[in-house]
Amino acid sequence: MARKRFKSDQHPGELNLTAMIDVAFQLLSFFLITIKPVDVLAHLQAYRPSPEKTNTNQQSVEMIRIMVLPGQYVMNDIPVTKVKLEQMLKKYADTDATQTILIMVAKQSKHEELVELLDKCAQFKLTSLSVVSSAGI
């Protein structure tokens, strides 16, 4: 009598991948649980002023705010003409050329007014500028 062969669902030479997938997920979960994230803030470069440059006798100057409005300039909440603005920028440049100047530009102002102000700042070697576009002005 001949033996009956037991039929299986697998073909000869086919691997059962269920066990390998299970091991891969276990390894993935192990690495995700044991990983230590790198603190990005600890590796940021902070440029601090050198101790030689600190001078306790020097007066601290307030931040200079210049608003560029349609047809006019406002420096520290006081409307100024172009001539007065130029005089004030020269005075600030003579005092401290590294002084930060915040330039707020209204949405309705002309591009030429901003460029003219930036040219005046460059003329007096004022390089620490921050330009902000503001629709609420």
Secondary structure, DSSP 8 states (H G I E B T S, - for coil): --------SS-TT----HHHHHHHHHHHHHHHHH-----GGGG-------GGG--TTS-----EEEEEETTEEEETTEEE-HHHHHHHHHHHHHH-TT--EEEEEETTS-HHHHHHHHHHHHHTT---EEEEEES--
